[in-house]
Amino acid sequence: MVTDPTTHLTDIEGASVSALARDEHGEVVASHDADRALAPASNTKLLTVALALDVLGPDYRFETRVEGHGSARDGRLDGDLVVVGTGQPDLGYDDLEKLARNVAEEVEVVRGDLQLDGSRFGDQQLGPGWTWGDQRYYYGARSTALALDGNLLTVEVTCDESGDFEVGVAPDTGVVAVESDIDVGEDDLRIYAAPETGVIRVEGSLPAGTDRTERAPVAEPERHFGEAFREALAEAGVDVAGEVRVGRGLEGTPEFSARVESEPLSHLAREMTVHSDNFVAEQLARTVAAERSDDRTGTWELWSDLATDFLEERGAVACRIRDGSGLSRYNLVTARALVNLLEWAREQPWADAFRNSLPESGEGTLRNRLGDVPGVRAKTGTLTGASALSGVLHRDGDPDVTFSVVFGGLAGDVEAARQRQDAFVRALR
């Protein structure tokens, strides 16, 4: 090997770095402060995928169920319609339409309420250690057991040639208010959710004859889900006389039921990891916690215990995990812990599903990185002041190498850290 992989890792002023590369025979190829605990950012998702595959299995599918409770006869349900959520990450409006059509095969009128049971995740919707600013943007969408389109709205802004603006949201359930303050000018538009009120704010300027589409988080996701489903029911010919309510499901055997399922976990894991989807990661983490909970409730507190214990059992020191996505500023992990995790995953029955979930160079969050290095599969991670890259390098004729490079204390742009991470991987060839 001509180049020392650790060269230039420590020349970013004020930054800390933890790095380790080890081949499949256990030989250390490169190391620098491998037991220094730093914020892993989205490298946390490596742990989330591994535990989800281990606890749930690659073929696991989430289920969203609708139950009719009461007495159903002559096209009428004298009782409540209950929707029970398990945290399905990929549920969209087409799934609500399917559920609504199934209900329409049973009844045309619901005399009671539309009740939403999202109790599987408890009451907490924002992860521990998420900042006030995270709640404003799509990447900080709330985690709920009943969630529509990742608890996000699509915000569409158009400005015609005369300078008139139109702002719309989809789906428009009436739950989310929109306020706009837009002028014709340079492209400087900001779209965000105000954390205090949940109102979608559209501010700034947009050139005449242009448009903008962005996603924004929903502050009351369960109510939004319920109103969207009520609309789908109406379109399917089912009238709900009562209110949309949030609460636990009803006891007893339902008169009828219908369900939709998610894609298998192996598919969800790949979509989550390649695109670094925080929402999907939290849904997986909290489902793992629910499966390991005595009361079947997936709290972040239980997830934290499970994830931290898991790392410590595999020799990690000074580690701390609080959420599933890595958005939490409380998370701390070492490069050695991440390498140990990746090596452990390589030996599991679901190893292929785990490996396939990782983006290749030039793909997803690696789309502009390491295109000149064949055989790389790795996960990126970025937070203010932090950058991480961990994965596996396949080498023809030489043992494969598992690596992790985590930077903390970055006062400036993280691009300098990314360049050094990429140089580290190139030197491993």
Steps between C-alpha positions, in 0.01 A plus 500: 500500500660823385292755691435496874116514524517722809701771321329840531221370726618725780577820310156661535552762768298440815341177376510157663509177302451133576601256226551128456541262207527123552511224243282189510777301666507739794817687406494874571578682176477853640404659830483838667340558841256215425339517846419871500123547529353748251158573352434237229221701331329277242750220556255421781281352225749213463410389850129552433505283187703226670272477803186519286620214279603300807181551703238526224659311208548607136148385401317692775211715378322775691122488511235773519159366592143634497241342728126549513377473861133484589213358301514494122182438304317638199808697394527680832749470785348592833834554665849632432751449224847450651832534317787318673856598408824310553741762367477423126761732344385488138123545534365738236164635391455208260507270804225707664296471182541121504392482864203726426385279212519197726286676762253598226450131422364462855310821581394834354437685825699509825277637775785537749848654488814442300747405771878499450708260710866598481578380851776260386751787516362676807455877515848628415538609137832686497823316573722579800776742410327639192536876478229763471613564144467133399122525543481762225614288208418173325791309654351552849156351430327364810494127568153353557353151473240636258675707235402613151773570242770510763308767694584751229299733279590606148506879471463639147574865424443648154560852370352581160649744250297789643643440848192348662572226753310185587588274796347157553560191712429135425323322644297795628310363800436835665716405797802704393479876449723679248625858524695666220699819457648486152635762261609481138878502489802273508459134590510527879199308629482336844238240589480367853265407785488737796570277806279703733185481287558239229408762237683456168685822424591596141729802499740679271502557127456309175555610139191554286403197291661246733383250758633312802397173663629395841397280790419622849420313824151465645466613862185294571564187294228278649224756444635553148493123443143477630364781284673356194346160567159655558534662156600167345199335662268768361644451151436126538137568599529461878359777722639536855243678717723549805831668570863416434648403838843385618501220757561134566313235304188329627482165675312210350479332163426744217208450263738531207859600432733590216871559477787616282863397531833671442779391274727241670755631747790421266350746248423765761850472644663561163275798422573642844876455487563607141301822546578538874130529587469602866129425521534139385792450738294612800209277397735201488669582830175547689358180352804308623438652844131402486588142412731483801262681736284331762205725411574503124564875501794634301653785698829672426605430858477125445667529160786689666548223755491227235735676258753612760508157667546337159808711423649446845455124467719519191782681673404862444615754755353844574204444270153653533203466264180698541316476166495289185589754234801678646323835515546503877789711626529265799634203300864403549681211329861408424648386170584167663137449602382562144758262355404236757135544402569463129715191556229343719235567235719329240467170690122502546242300298366828358847627401408533130197716580715723720776536243252570220345777708823702486543744211779438254737774394319742270159404643265682738692701758820377331390624158786751479753304700749219439391440144859405421510227767323179396374264767394758759177472699472759773272725703557872534406715797476877537398732782608850587862455607510126424566270206528120479563234238491128579477195279676221317754501217521190280852448367574258217783273602520640855281460808202733521534791742244637743556866584363796693609865509311735734575871536376730776562861595480625141466876528478562124363323197500120526635468146857493629412199718332325209808544283717343768256213550506426128879518492511256793286249304707544182816422694350167612497358147 
